[in-house]
């Protein structure tokens, strides 16, 4: 996969998050195009996502497995809370 022409809405892909935007969304790339991923903001992590809206130069996606993502965020919050207590 290299271009937006090769991606379809509803398609599930794996994407590595390379940055975060001001809305807290993860940003990944496919070729020269950007994929903005809701609720996936860990830079360097790869996520399995579903394309929900495609535009000419970018697309919007959301995590395919929202349940495990929520558990991951809860574990991260718990870990952060424990670090702050010490």
Residue pairs with C-beta under 8 A, 6 or more apart in sequence:
1 7
1 13
1 30
1 31
2 30
2 31
3 30
3 31
3 32
3 33
4 30
4 31
4 33
4 54
4 55
4 56
4 57
4 58
4 59
7 13
7 30
7 51
7 54
7 59
8 51
8 54
9 51
9 52
9 53
9 54
10 50
10 51
10 52
11 50
11 51
12 48
12 49
12 50
12 51
12 64
13 30
13 35
13 48
13 49
13 51
13 61
14 46
14 47
14 48
14 49
15 28
15 29
15 30
15 35
15 37
15 46
15 47
15 49
15 61
16 28
16 44
16 45
16 46
16 47
17 26
17 27
17 28
17 37
17 40
17 41
17 42
17 43
17 44
17 45
17 46
17 47
18 27
18 28
18 29
18 43
18 44
19 26
19 27
19 43
20 26
20 27
20 41
20 43
21 27
21 36
24 41
25 36
25 37
25 38
25 39
25 40
25 41
26 36
26 37
26 40
26 41
26 42
26 43
26 47
27 34
27 35
27 36
27 37
28 34
28 35
28 37
28 47
29 35
32 57
33 57
33 58
33 59
34 57
34 58
34 59
35 49
35 51
35 58
35 59
35 60
35 61
36 58
36 59
36 60
36 61
37 47
37 49
37 60
37 61
37 62
37 63
38 60
38 61
38 62
38 63
39 62
39 63
39 66
39 69
39 73
40 47
40 49
40 63
40 69
47 63
47 64
47 69
48 63
48 64
48 65
49 61
49 62
49 63
49 64
50 61
50 62
50 63
50 64
51 59
51 60
51 61
52 60
52 61
52 62
53 59
53 60
54 60
63 69
